[in-house]
Amino acid sequence: MAHPQTTQPSGPVSLYFYGAAQTVTGSCILVVTERAKVLVDCGMFQGSKTERELNYRAFPFDPGAVDAVILTHAHIDHSGLLPKLVKAGFGGPIHATEATRDLCSVMLPDSGHIQEMEVQHLNKRNSWRGRRRVEPIYTAADAMRTLHQFVSQPYETWVPVAHGIRIRFWNAGHLLGSASIEMELVESERRVRLLFSGDIGPGHKLLQYDPEAPSGWDYVICESTYGDEDRLGISESQRRGMLRAIVKEAYKPDGALIIPSFAVERTQELLADLVWLMDNGKVPQAPIIIDSPLATRASAIFHDHSNELEHGDVIHRAMTAHHVRFTETVEQSKALDHMHGFHIVISASGMCEAGRIRHRLKNWLWREEGTILLVGYQAAGTLGRVLEDGASTVRIQGQELAVRAHIKKLDLYSGHADAPELEAWIKARLPIRSGLFLVHGEDQAIKALHQRVGRFLPEGRVIVPTLDVAYDLTPEGPELKLNELPPPRLAPMHLGHGDWNNDFQELLLDMQDELRNAPDDKARRVLLRRIRRALEEHRP
């Protein structure tokens, strides 16, 4: 698609990176002109406890001054702080595709409910310890009120969203309803064109068509989640073949395959492939339990939007298969711990940080007949990453657990493009006249993608923002704003990594191992004296 040469609006245009900068969560970019402020995504931080604590802090901007929010898709790391934004004073529209709005209608209240339940349990523990009570970031009721501000928009249609700003959604191929955002900022006869990739889907997605977007931009803001991965063009048959091998290996008379999975799309894709494998005699028939009320409700939305999906008919078949069950109540979920015979449980959350998966892991991690299959990106500092990295013991809800179950990883169900696909997507957007920002990735992934795009973009045109920085967008390239910005909420060294809380939990587990393996009580007392002496040496 050809576009005329563009020039800069007469006033300054700035981008403020308030999330997903050298980390993969908390997506939030503020676009500021002389006459408008528009927010692209308002996501929740996940990962280490240090990063998650950002969710409780005040926004680094005035929510009441934002004219509109443009939402790329429904995943919580992109939408999860919208109820907090509304609660803090944002009263404008939230523009999203119809499917994104429908998914948010179940995902945001579920997020609020989880926060209420977790805070309730935390406050009970805090009362025992004499610590202060805490409040949830927002409640399910807050989330329900936020849904009234959603305005659904079609793909590939221009929509004015604020004074001098219009947008178009393009299919991003990542999730039902996901979009890349074409943004045009107009002042008199001048304009600047921006493209926000959102999360870009891979070529092998079961339910999504390939991502689309025009070419020819002033600036592109692109995700980098798997900028250092190459999946070597895995096909649908290869993906099913690899899943088949894992199921067959996990199959034991009293075993279980436990799959922590994001409730939206990942669960539906896995369910479709598992049912296909059983229907075609590739693996033994076994109960498949979807242990997530959110996944159940999301599956119904996928069914309603099946005409928008590639292979949408497989969703209906998977949901109606005789060996597929959906748990709704807490009692039904708890009963899974007493099941006999091999079975498969798909449970949220995908990074093992909250929800029912924590209970399933407590029941199966310590058992050799269990298999845990990780099927998505595991952010640094999450329990999922700890398991992926090979921990021999973990702590869940204060309880120490030996990891005897088999830990497997299959990232072919990821909703993100790999490095060659990201490179191809960026190439197809050329020319990029002024700058490419790489966001939504950890350090190693961003560096690898930076090296790839450096082959066809001039030095200095690729920018890697850090948290809470801002750039003025000029025709010659971005200029870092230095004078007006407060210090960042977190230093770059704390983003995309485990934190001291992870180190502390690991130290506790190592100490317990050393004490347990010591030859006698005398050796244990010696070890404890050394630890105490080290603590005393560090006291001021």
ABEGO torsion letter per residue (X at the ends): XBBBBBBBBABBBBBBBABGBGBABGBBBBBBBAABBBBBEBBBBBEBAAAAAAAABBBABBAAABABBBBABABAAAAAAAAAAAAAGBABBBBBBAAAAAAAAAAAAAAAAAAAAAAAAAAAAAAAAGBBBBBBABBAAAAAAAAAABBBBBBGBBBBABBGBBBBBBBAGABBGBBBBBBBBBBEABBBBBBBAEBBBBAABAABBBBBBBBGBABBBBBAAAAABBAGGBBAAAAAAAAAAAAAAABBAABBBBBBBBABGAAAAAAAAAAAAAAAGABBBBBBBBBBAAAAAAAAAAAAAAAABBGAAAAAAAAABAABBBBABAAAAAAAAABBEBBBBBBOBAAGABEAAAAAAAAAAABAABBBBBABBBBBGBAAAAAAAGBABBBBGGBBBBBABBBBBBAAABABBBAAAAAAAAAAAOBBAAEBBBBGBBAAAAAAAAAAAAAABBBGABBBBBBGBBBBBBAAEBBBBAAABBBBABBAAABGBBBAAAAAAAAAAAAAAAAAABABAAAAAAAAAAAAAAAAAABX
